[in-house]
Every structure is written in C-alpha cells, then in structure tokens.
Amino acid sequence: MIVGLIANPASSKDIRRLTGLARVVDVEEKANLVARLLVGLAAAPNVEVLAVDDQAGLVRRAVRLAGDRGAPVGYLDLEVEGSEADTRLGAAMLEASGARALVTIGGDGTVRAAAEGWPEAPLVPVAAGTNNAFALTEEPTVIGFATARAVSGDDRAFVPTTALAVQTTKGDAVAVIDAVVVRDRWIGAGAIVSPDQLVEAYVSSSRRTAVGIASISAALGPLAGGYARRIAFGGLAVVRAVFGPGVVLDIPVADFYDLPHGSEARLLGSTGLVALDGERRLPAAGGLVRVIAGPRVLDLEMAFSTG
C-alpha cells in the first residue's frame, strides 16, 4: 500500500517570526520529524512511501535517520523547482499513482497547495508551519502508526472537511481554512500581520484550539459540519482571539453568518487582495467564493479503533 509524502522545507519561515513568537522549524528538525513518521508507518506491514524529492533533501535526510526502522521510501519522477507548484503537481501525481493517503509536512499553505493538486485527498497534515490551523500536532510516530493502520483497512478514519473555492479575474484557487479580503494592494511578504488589514473572511473551521481566523470564528460560536462562516470586520463588537503564535488580540466584528455547502458569495473590496489560508495571493475585485467539499483528514482515534 502506497502512502504519499510531501515535505515542504520552506514552511514556518514567514514574517510572522518577526511580528509574533512563531517558531522556526529548520530542515534538520523537519527531517527528524519525518524520520519519526517513517518509523510509525513501518509499524504496519506492506506500507511503502512515495515522496516528492524536495530540493533541500529533507526526506532523504529523514530516510538516513530512520534507517532500517522506517518504512521503505521511493521518489516521484518529478523535477522540483522549489515552489508551491511542486506540492500541487506532486499531489496530483500521487493521486494518479494510487496512493491510499497523502501526508504533508508543513503549514496551512502546504495543505492548500496539496488540496489544489488532489482536491479530496485522504490527507494526513503534519504540523510544521506557522498557524497550523488545519494540521495534526500529535507525535509524528503516532501519526505514522495511525496512518499505516488507516490505509491497511477501509477509509472510515478519513473524515470530511469543508473548503472554499475562490474565483477571481486573475486566477482560481482553493482555501482549506479561510479566504480573507484585506485592504492591502500589494502581496509583499504574504502573511496577514495586523487585524487592521481585515475587511471580510470566509472560514471553514471554528475551533478554540486553532490560530488565526479560525480562532476568531470560534469566538463567535460553533460552526456546523459542511458549513462556512462569513465574517465582516470593523464593527463595534469585539472578540478576543489568538491572531497568531504569541499574539492575542481584540478583533472588531461587524457581522457574521453561516453558509451551507454549495453556497456562493461575492467578495467585497475593489482594490484589496484575497489571502488564502493566511497568505495574500490574488486581487479581490470581481471575486467569488463557493463552499465546497475539502480533503478528508485522518482522525487518529478512529484510525486506531477501526484500522
């Protein structure tokens, strides 16, 4: 059984290391993380890993660290260029290869790129980014073991999520956590660093344990499965949320409401940008957002009870 693996050596290195207390996860630490994952994957028989051969050699370092304890690893025939396209194309190739699951090592941006390549992937998103609102934060050895059990049985351990499809005059994209209209006219460093930038957000998650827009959504109340929440910013009401690692802020909110699967809405802002999962990407003018099915994400407890 094939498990796909995409490790992003560039994750956890954006400007939020300067504006908050976000940690830097260097290549050596990521390699150690992947090595532990490989050991966990080897806990079930007949599991093989097919990986994107990243430019930093992160996966190859992990293979050396894990040694004979890790699951066997092969590599996709993909010439990487060190961009998001590696993740997007790698995910599509892993789907075509018949992979039973896709493990990503990175943050929300890595998950988003993978979902664009394989929209409803059976996903195992291992946290190694900044906000990690979508990721699993448990010990990688446990995540690997759970993944091996899940792919050895049926796919019940992979539970549905909700995502957001964004269409603009300059291109289309997918967001797995949030699509946010900001006042900025320039992409710059990409990350959203101040709530003063916020115009409106569409968010598919509402968890108090999350960071960023999902934390703001959670402060407004629970969100039913299959729904997304639209939040308008700048009103008199204020909610306190974890805006980023080491950053707790009071966020002004004007209004919010929830949208069911299949709903569409026009984006506000004729001069601003759309940030996808925390990173400014596209012009908002003429944009449309739609609530869609997202990747199916591994439930660790379910994997151990049903695998």
C-alpha angles and dihedrals in degrees: 000000000000123000115191120222130196117175118188112210091188098059122109094030106098131118093277087083085071100039097045141005098279114150127237114234104202126204094262092054091047090050090053089049092051091046090056089048090053091052090053092048089054091060090085122055126252097019116142127181124223111193143184106247098231122210094244092056090237096147093045090053089050091052090054091048094049094045116170091346093070131080114263114269131209128177135236118246091246127132103219124212101188097254140105087270089073090061094042095049093038091055092050091050092049090053089051090049091060098250113178093211140008119224117197125193108201142054137297092293091057091051091048093053091047091050091052089056096041106018100191099027121160089246135200105186109191113198115248102129141078111275098010090193090154101035139099111244100187124114108295092228089059091046091051093049091048091049092051091051092047095052091044091062133028124310099257091113091067107082126199123257134189124243138180127240113207123198121189138164088258099048147308129268145166128237120198096193112012147352110204130187111218131186095237119112096197129060093217113154090353102227124108105239104168134043088220086076094060122107104159139336139205110203131181098196135059112185129144088211091059129091128230126006092354088060090052089049091051090054088059094054141273122320120217120234114269092026134104126204126228114209125189114202134211104054132127096264116088131202125190114226144156100263094181141339106309092003122108114175142170107243121201112227125190100184145334139192138170128249125204126227111291095026120137131202137177118244119240123231128067096203105027134090136246115238114206115207092339101319126099109238120147140027112264097214111118092359126156129198125201130189109236141164113279134200119306107246128209116255104207098203092048091049091057093045098045106023 
